[in-house]
């Protein structure tokens, strides 16, 4: 809405002003109605008293005409043109106060207009002959056996004047009350929003490097959860930045030396196939640039909008591994949930894509029996190049050590995707699993490799908030378990 202020404080103040104004207007109307009823009631009491006095002083003569004895009238009923009049109308004649200019034509009795169940006078408002608006009280009484209509009037100015005298200070009081309330609300809003200003300044200190976290001490209880979440976000972003920089630095330094060697080799006439060397150089340079871009964007944007198909990546990597290790001819089986939703039963039914059927008791079991799977839940929040590098390193390592069989299992697990890679090779002792995570560490020099596959894969997995662990496989060799965030966490 364009008419709303842009600031939160302005919106709160506008809403407070509207509600205070509405409340004061309603209060003023209600109080005014109550005051009017009170003032009218006071005037009615005077008129009813005058009617009672007249009724007690009236008498009916032998001829049926009205007569009146001596009465004590109020001064207002004697002052000419004052509007305070009385009148008694019988069947033969009528009597009026001495200050009434002309007899007032009282309304005829219709449907008991002036027959109050409590035998009290009824109100009637009408102007007199001069146009002065009068407030009448009229009662039909029985004098002797003759019905007599008795009326007494007061000018409406006698009601408006005291009512106005009461409403003016009341209105000023309500106005002063409204101003005071708005001032208090303004102060309250400023005081209530002050923690947000302090939070903004604390964030500015963190951004400028003058502080590492936002202090939670002294913050209101409603702000503390926000502060804790922001501190966690700052910490995770810092860790992600450190991992990205460390991995990019390691990869860049590891590839620059062979890149320089290849460049020198190209300048010698005895070098091998120039096309092959140029292709390898270009590939290495693109790999360096890719990792440098990932290191910059991962810390700034995160992985919220990334989406890679795990099945497609696994199929591509399996084809690549079969070419690279054609002499070993490894049997690589991929087990994933079916494309259609189904109820996972004991033993777990998976769609399999393999080169050989392999018994795998205890492998790929669903941690939550009875869960429902969807194939689109196995899209991971990871860049495709990084996912290919992770799976490629791990499958390449498994192909080097496996005797014949490699089993890859993928399952959705609590907003993440769990991928396990089992082989039937010799495995790793428990005390060696931590050592192989160190870059450049090789336990067997007879097997080709450089000792960077597992460390690089772990750093990439952790960069996306996942985890990589090593364990013993039910096939007898090594099990590598990786968890990556699901691209569809609600699945």
C-alpha positions as CSV (number, residue, x, y, z in Angstrom):
1,X,0.0,0.0,0.0
2,X,1.5,3.3,-1.1
3,X,0.0,5.3,1.7
4,X,1.7,3.3,4.4
5,X,5.0,4.7,5.7
6,X,8.2,3.0,4.7
7,X,9.5,2.5,8.2
8,X,8.2,0.0,10.8
9,X,8.1,2.8,13.4
10,X,6.0,5.0,11.1
11,X,3.5,2.1,10.5
12,X,3.2,1.4,14.2
13,X,2.7,5.1,15.0
14,X,0.2,5.5,12.2
15,X,-1.8,2.5,13.5
16,X,-1.6,3.8,17.0
17,X,-2.8,7.2,15.9
18,X,-5.8,5.7,14.1
19,X,-6.8,3.5,17.0
20,X,-6.4,6.3,19.6
21,X,-8.4,8.6,17.4
22,X,-11.2,6.1,16.9
23,X,-11.2,5.2,20.6
24,X,-11.4,8.9,21.7
25,X,-14.2,9.7,19.2
26,X,-16.2,6.7,20.4
27,X,-15.6,7.7,24.0
28,X,-16.6,11.3,23.3
29,X,-19.8,10.3,21.6
30,X,-20.8,7.9,24.4
31,X,-19.9,10.4,27.1
32,X,-21.8,13.1,25.3
33,X,-24.9,10.9,25.0
34,X,-24.7,10.1,28.7
35,X,-24.3,13.8,29.6
36,X,-27.2,14.7,27.4
37,X,-29.4,12.1,29.0
38,X,-28.3,13.4,32.5
39,X,-29.1,17.0,31.6
40,X,-32.4,16.2,30.1
41,X,-33.3,14.1,33.1
42,X,-32.6,17.0,35.4
43,X,-34.9,19.3,33.3
44,X,-37.5,16.6,33.2
45,X,-37.4,16.3,37.0
46,X,-38.2,20.1,37.3
47,X,-41.1,19.8,34.8
48,X,-42.5,16.7,36.4
49,X,-42.4,18.5,39.8
50,X,-44.3,21.4,38.3
51,X,-46.9,19.1,36.8
52,X,-47.4,17.4,40.2
53,X,-47.8,20.8,41.9
54,X,-50.4,21.8,39.3
55,X,-52.3,18.5,39.6
56,X,-52.6,19.0,43.4
57,X,-53.8,22.6,43.0
58,X,-56.4,22.0,40.3
59,X,-60.1,21.5,41.0
60,X,-63.2,21.1,38.9
61,X,-66.2,23.4,39.6
62,X,-69.8,22.4,39.5
63,X,-70.1,23.5,35.9
64,X,-67.1,21.3,35.0
65,X,-64.6,24.1,34.5
66,X,-61.1,24.0,35.9
67,X,-60.0,26.2,38.7
68,X,-56.7,26.4,40.5
69,X,-55.8,27.4,43.9
70,X,-52.7,29.2,45.1
71,X,-49.4,27.6,44.0
72,X,-45.8,28.4,44.6
73,X,-44.3,28.7,41.1
74,X,-40.6,28.9,40.3
75,X,-39.3,32.2,39.1
76,X,-38.6,30.8,35.6
77,X,-42.4,30.0,35.2
78,X,-43.2,33.7,35.9
79,X,-40.6,35.4,33.6
80,X,-42.1,36.4,30.3
81,X,-41.0,34.7,27.1
82,X,-38.6,32.5,29.2
83,X,-39.9,29.3,27.6
84,X,-40.7,27.9,31.1
85,X,-44.5,27.5,30.8
86,X,-47.3,25.4,32.1
87,X,-50.8,24.6,30.8
88,X,-53.8,22.6,32.0
89,X,-56.6,21.7,29.5
90,X,-59.9,20.4,30.6
91,X,-63.2,19.6,28.8
92,X,-64.6,23.1,29.3
93,X,-61.7,25.4,29.7
94,X,-57.9,25.6,30.0
95,X,-55.5,27.3,32.4
96,X,-52.0,28.7,31.5
97,X,-49.1,30.3,33.3
98,X,-49.1,34.0,33.4
99,X,-46.0,34.3,31.2
100,X,-47.3,32.1,28.3
101,X,-48.0,34.5,25.4
102,X,-50.7,32.3,23.9
103,X,-52.2,28.9,24.7
104,X,-50.1,26.1,23.2
105,X,-52.0,23.6,21.1
106,X,-51.2,20.3,22.8
107,X,-51.3,17.2,20.7
108,X,-54.4,15.1,20.9
109,X,-54.2,11.8,22.8
110,X,-53.5,9.0,20.3
111,X,-52.9,5.4,21.2
112,X,-51.9,6.3,24.7
113,X,-49.1,8.7,23.8
114,X,-49.2,10.3,27.2
115,X,-50.2,7.1,29.1
116,X,-47.0,6.0,30.8
117,X,-47.4,2.6,32.5
118,X,-45.7,4.1,35.5
119,X,-48.1,7.0,35.5
120,X,-45.4,9.5,34.6
121,X,-45.4,12.4,32.2
122,X,-44.3,11.8,28.6
123,X,-41.9,14.0,26.6
124,X,-42.9,16.0,23.6
125,X,-40.8,18.6,21.6
126,X,-42.3,21.3,19.5
127,X,-41.8,25.1,19.0
128,X,-44.1,27.7,20.4
129,X,-45.9,30.5,18.5
130,X,-42.7,32.6,18.4
131,X,-40.7,29.7,17.0
132,X,-38.8,28.9,20.2
133,X,-38.2,25.1,20.5
134,X,-39.7,23.8,23.7
135,X,-39.2,20.6,25.5
136,X,-42.6,19.6,27.0
137,X,-43.6,17.1,29.6
138,X,-47.3,16.1,29.3
139,X,-49.5,14.0,31.5
140,X,-53.2,13.1,31.5
141,X,-54.6,13.1,35.0
142,X,-58.1,12.7,36.4
143,X,-59.2,15.6,38.6
144,X,-62.4,14.4,40.4
145,X,-64.0,12.5,37.5
146,X,-62.8,14.8,34.8
147,X,-59.7,14.0,32.6
148,X,-57.3,16.9,32.5
149,X,-54.2,17.2,30.4
150,X,-51.4,19.0,32.2
151,X,-48.2,20.1,30.5
152,X,-45.0,22.0,31.5
153,X,-42.3,23.1,29.1
154,X,-38.7,24.3,29.2
155,X,-36.6,25.9,26.4
156,X,-34.1,23.6,24.7
157,X,-31.5,26.2,25.5
158,X,-31.8,25.1,29.1
159,X,-30.6,21.7,27.9
160,X,-28.0,22.8,25.4
161,X,-26.3,25.3,27.5
162,X,-25.2,23.1,30.4
163,X,-24.5,20.3,28.0
164,X,-22.2,22.5,25.9
165,X,-20.5,23.8,29.1
166,X,-19.8,20.1,30.0
167,X,-18.8,19.0,26.6
168,X,-16.2,21.7,25.9
169,X,-13.9,20.8,28.8
170,X,-14.6,17.2,28.1
171,X,-13.5,17.5,24.5
172,X,-10.4,19.5,25.6
173,X,-9.6,16.8,28.1
174,X,-10.0,14.0,25.5
175,X,-7.7,16.0,23.2
176,X,-5.1,16.3,25.9
177,X,-5.5,12.7,26.7
178,X,-5.0,11.8,23.0
179,X,-1.9,13.9,22.7
180,X,-0.4,12.3,25.9
181,X,-1.2,8.8,24.7
182,X,0.4,9.5,21.3
183,X,3.5,10.9,22.9
184,X,3.7,7.9,25.2
185,X,3.2,5.5,22.2
186,X,5.8,7.4,20.2
187,X,8.3,7.0,23.1
188,X,7.3,3.3,23.5
189,X,7.8,2.6,19.8
190,X,11.2,4.3,19.7
191,X,12.2,2.4,22.8
192,X,10.8,-0.9,21.5
193,X,12.5,-0.6,18.1
194,X,15.8,0.5,19.7
195,X,17.1,-3.1,19.8
196,X,16.7,-3.3,16.0
197,X,18.9,-0.2,15.6
198,X,21.5,-1.7,18.0
199,X,21.3,-5.0,16.0
200,X,21.9,-3.1,12.7
201,X,25.0,-1.4,14.2
202,X,26.2,-4.7,15.5
203,X,25.8,-6.2,12.0
204,X,27.7,-3.3,10.6
205,X,30.6,-3.9,13.0
206,X,30.7,-7.6,11.9
207,X,30.6,-6.6,8.3
208,X,33.4,-4.1,8.7
209,X,35.5,-6.7,10.6
210,X,35.5,-4.9,13.9
211,X,33.5,-7.8,15.5
212,X,33.3,-11.5,14.9
213,X,29.7,-12.0,16.2
214,X,26.7,-10.1,17.5
215,X,26.5,-9.9,21.3
216,X,23.4,-11.6,22.6
217,X,23.9,-10.4,26.2
218,X,21.5,-7.5,27.0
219,X,19.2,-8.2,24.1
220,X,15.5,-8.6,24.6
221,X,14.2,-12.2,24.8
222,X,12.4,-11.7,21.5
223,X,15.6,-10.6,19.7
224,X,17.9,-13.3,21.2
225,X,16.7,-16.1,18.8
226,X,17.3,-13.8,15.8
227,X,20.8,-12.9,17.2
228,X,21.7,-16.6,17.7
229,X,20.5,-17.5,14.1
230,X,22.5,-14.6,12.7
231,X,25.6,-15.6,14.6
232,X,25.2,-19.2,13.3
233,X,24.8,-17.8,9.8
234,X,27.9,-15.6,10.2
235,X,29.9,-18.6,11.5
236,X,28.8,-21.0,8.8
237,X,29.5,-18.4,6.1
238,X,33.0,-17.9,7.5
239,X,33.6,-21.6,7.6
240,X,32.3,-22.0,4.1
241,X,34.6,-19.2,2.9
242,X,37.6,-20.7,4.6
243,X,36.9,-24.1,3.1
244,X,36.4,-22.6,-0.4
245,X,39.6,-20.6,-0.2
246,X,41.6,-23.5,1.1
247,X,40.3,-25.9,-1.5
248,X,40.8,-23.4,-4.3
249,X,44.3,-22.6,-3.1
250,X,45.2,-26.3,-2.8
251,X,43.8,-27.1,-6.2
252,X,45.4,-24.1,-7.9
253,X,48.8,-24.8,-6.4
254,X,48.6,-28.4,-7.2
255,X,47.8,-27.8,-10.9
256,X,50.0,-24.8,-11.7
257,X,53.2,-26.8,-11.7
258,X,52.1,-29.5,-14.2
259,X,50.5,-26.8,-16.2
260,X,53.8,-24.9,-16.5
261,X,55.6,-28.2,-17.3
262,X,53.2,-28.9,-20.1
263,X,53.6,-25.4,-21.5
264,X,57.4,-25.8,-21.5
265,X,57.0,-29.2,-23.2
266,X,55.0,-27.7,-25.9
267,X,57.8,-25.3,-26.8
268,X,60.2,-28.3,-27.4
269,X,60.2,-29.9,-30.9
270,X,60.5,-33.4,-29.5
271,X,57.3,-33.1,-27.6
272,X,54.5,-35.6,-28.2
273,X,51.2,-34.9,-29.8
274,X,50.6,-31.2,-29.6
275,X,46.8,-31.6,-29.9
276,X,46.8,-34.0,-27.0
277,X,49.0,-31.7,-24.9
278,X,47.0,-28.6,-25.8
279,X,43.7,-30.4,-24.9
280,X,45.1,-31.4,-21.5
281,X,46.4,-27.9,-20.9
282,X,43.0,-26.4,-21.7
283,X,41.3,-28.9,-19.6
284,X,43.5,-28.2,-16.5
285,X,43.0,-24.4,-17.0
286,X,39.2,-24.7,-17.2
287,X,39.3,-26.9,-14.0
288,X,41.3,-24.2,-12.2
289,X,38.9,-21.4,-13.3
290,X,35.9,-23.5,-12.4
291,X,37.1,-24.1,-8.8
292,X,38.1,-20.4,-8.4
293,X,34.6,-19.4,-9.5
294,X,33.0,-21.9,-7.1
295,X,35.1,-20.7,-4.2
296,X,33.8,-17.1,-4.8
297,X,30.2,-17.9,-5.5
298,X,29.7,-20.6,-2.8
299,X,30.5,-18.2,0.0
300,X,28.4,-15.4,-1.4
301,X,25.3,-17.1,-2.7
302,X,25.2,-20.6,-1.1
303,X,23.6,-23.6,-2.7
304,X,19.9,-22.6,-2.3
305,X,19.2,-22.5,-6.0
306,X,21.5,-25.3,-7.2
307,X,20.0,-28.6,-8.4
308,X,21.8,-31.6,-9.9
309,X,20.3,-35.0,-10.8
310,X,22.1,-37.6,-8.8
311,X,21.0,-40.5,-11.1
312,X,22.3,-38.8,-14.2
313,X,25.6,-38.0,-12.6
314,X,26.1,-41.5,-11.3
315,X,25.3,-43.0,-14.7
316,X,27.8,-40.7,-16.4
317,X,30.5,-41.5,-13.8
318,X,29.9,-45.2,-14.2
319,X,30.4,-45.0,-17.9
320,X,33.6,-43.0,-17.4
321,X,35.0,-45.4,-14.8
322,X,34.3,-48.4,-17.1
323,X,36.5,-46.7,-19.8
324,X,39.3,-45.7,-17.4
325,X,39.4,-49.1,-15.8
326,X,38.5,-51.3,-18.8
327,X,41.3,-53.7,-18.0
328,X,39.8,-54.5,-14.5
329,X,36.2,-54.5,-15.9
330,X,34.6,-53.6,-12.5
331,X,30.9,-54.5,-12.0
332,X,29.3,-51.2,-10.8
333,X,25.7,-51.5,-9.5
334,X,23.6,-48.4,-8.8
335,X,20.6,-48.8,-6.5
336,X,18.1,-45.9,-6.2
337,X,14.4,-45.5,-5.4
338,X,11.9,-46.3,-8.2
339,X,10.6,-43.4,-10.3
340,X,7.1,-43.9,-9.0
341,X,6.2,-43.5,-5.4
342,X,6.1,-46.8,-3.5
343,X,6.1,-48.1,0.0
344,X,9.5,-49.3,1.1
345,X,9.2,-52.8,2.5
346,X,11.6,-54.9,4.5
347,X,14.5,-55.6,2.2
348,X,13.9,-52.4,0.3
349,X,12.9,-52.5,-3.4
350,X,15.1,-50.3,-5.5
351,X,15.4,-49.7,-9.2
352,X,18.8,-51.2,-10.1
353,X,21.2,-50.4,-12.9
354,X,24.1,-52.8,-12.9
355,X,26.5,-55.0,-14.8
356,X,26.0,-58.0,-12.4
357,X,23.6,-59.0,-9.8
358,X,25.3,-58.9,-6.4
359,X,24.0,-60.2,-3.0
360,X,24.0,-57.2,-0.7
361,X,22.4,-58.1,2.6
362,X,22.4,-55.2,5.0
363,X,23.4,-52.7,2.3
364,X,21.3,-49.8,1.3
365,X,18.7,-50.3,4.1
366,X,16.3,-47.4,4.6
367,X,16.7,-45.9,8.1
368,X,13.0,-45.3,8.3
369,X,11.0,-48.4,7.2
370,X,7.7,-47.6,5.6
371,X,8.8,-44.2,4.2
372,X,7.6,-43.1,0.7
373,X,10.2,-42.2,-1.9
374,X,10.1,-40.1,-5.0
375,X,12.8,-40.1,-7.6
376,X,12.8,-36.3,-7.7
377,X,13.8,-36.2,-4.0
378,X,17.3,-37.4,-5.2
379,X,18.2,-34.1,-6.8
380,X,20.9,-32.7,-4.7
381,X,21.6,-29.0,-4.0
382,X,25.1,-29.1,-5.5
383,X,26.7,-27.8,-8.6
384,X,26.9,-30.5,-11.3
385,X,30.7,-30.1,-11.9
386,X,31.3,-30.5,-8.1
387,X,29.0,-33.5,-7.9
388,X,30.8,-35.2,-10.8
389,X,34.1,-34.5,-9.2
390,X,33.0,-35.9,-5.8
391,X,31.5,-39.1,-7.3
392,X,34.3,-39.4,-9.9
393,X,37.0,-39.4,-7.2
394,X,35.2,-41.9,-5.0
395,X,34.3,-44.3,-7.8
396,X,37.8,-44.1,-9.2
397,X,39.2,-45.0,-5.8
398,X,36.8,-47.9,-5.5
399,X,37.6,-49.2,-8.9
400,X,41.4,-49.2,-8.0
401,X,40.9,-51.3,-4.9
402,X,37.8,-53.4,-5.7
403,X,38.3,-57.0,-6.7
404,X,35.3,-57.1,-8.9
405,X,32.1,-55.5,-7.4
406,X,31.2,-51.9,-6.5
407,X,27.7,-51.1,-5.1
408,X,26.4,-47.5,-5.1
409,X,23.2,-46.9,-3.0
410,X,21.3,-43.6,-2.8
411,X,18.5,-42.8,-0.4
412,X,16.7,-39.6,0.8
413,X,17.3,-39.1,4.5
414,X,15.8,-36.2,6.5
415,X,16.2,-33.3,4.0
416,X,19.4,-34.8,2.8
417,X,20.5,-37.5,0.3
418,X,22.7,-40.3,1.6
419,X,25.0,-42.0,-0.9
420,X,27.0,-45.0,0.0
421,X,29.8,-46.6,-2.2
422,X,30.8,-50.1,-1.2
423,X,33.5,-52.3,-2.7
424,X,34.7,-55.8,-2.2
425,X,38.4,-54.9,-1.9
426,X,40.8,-55.2,1.1
427,X,39.3,-52.3,2.9
428,X,41.1,-50.0,5.4
429,X,42.1,-50.6,9.0
430,X,40.4,-48.3,11.5
431,X,43.6,-46.5,12.4
432,X,44.3,-45.7,8.7
433,X,41.0,-44.1,7.8
434,X,41.9,-40.7,9.3
435,X,45.3,-40.7,7.6
436,X,44.0,-41.1,4.1
437,X,42.0,-37.9,4.6
438,X,45.3,-35.9,4.6
439,X,46.2,-34.5,1.2
440,X,49.0,-36.5,-0.5
441,X,48.9,-39.5,1.8
442,X,49.2,-42.9,0.1
443,X,49.1,-46.2,1.9
444,X,50.2,-48.3,-1.0
445,X,52.7,-46.9,-3.5
446,X,52.1,-49.8,-5.9
447,X,48.5,-48.5,-6.7
448,X,48.4,-45.5,-9.1
449,X,47.3,-42.2,-7.6
450,X,48.4,-39.1,-5.9
451,X,46.5,-39.2,-2.5
452,X,44.2,-36.2,-3.3
453,X,41.0,-37.9,-4.2
454,X,39.4,-38.5,-0.8
455,X,40.6,-35.1,0.7
456,X,39.2,-33.2,-2.2
457,X,35.9,-35.0,-2.2
458,X,35.6,-34.4,1.6
459,X,36.2,-30.7,1.2
460,X,33.7,-30.4,-1.6
461,X,31.1,-32.3,0.4
462,X,31.7,-30.2,3.5
463,X,31.5,-27.0,1.3
464,X,27.9,-27.8,0.6
465,X,27.1,-28.6,4.3
466,X,27.4,-32.4,3.9
467,X,29.6,-35.0,5.5
468,X,31.9,-37.8,4.3
469,X,32.8,-40.8,6.5
470,X,34.6,-44.1,6.0
471,X,33.5,-47.5,7.4
472,X,33.8,-51.2,6.7
473,X,31.5,-52.5,3.9
474,X,29.3,-55.5,4.1
475,X,31.0,-56.6,0.9
476,X,34.3,-56.9,2.8
477,X,36.0,-53.7,1.5
478,X,35.6,-50.0,2.2
479,X,32.3,-48.1,2.5
480,X,32.3,-44.4,1.8
481,X,29.2,-42.6,3.0
482,X,28.4,-39.0,1.9
483,X,25.4,-36.8,2.7
484,X,24.5,-33.9,0.6
485,X,21.6,-31.4,1.0
486,X,18.5,-32.3,-1.0
487,X,17.4,-29.9,-3.7
488,X,13.8,-30.7,-2.6
489,X,14.0,-30.7,1.3
490,X,10.2,-31.0,1.6
491,X,10.1,-34.3,-0.4
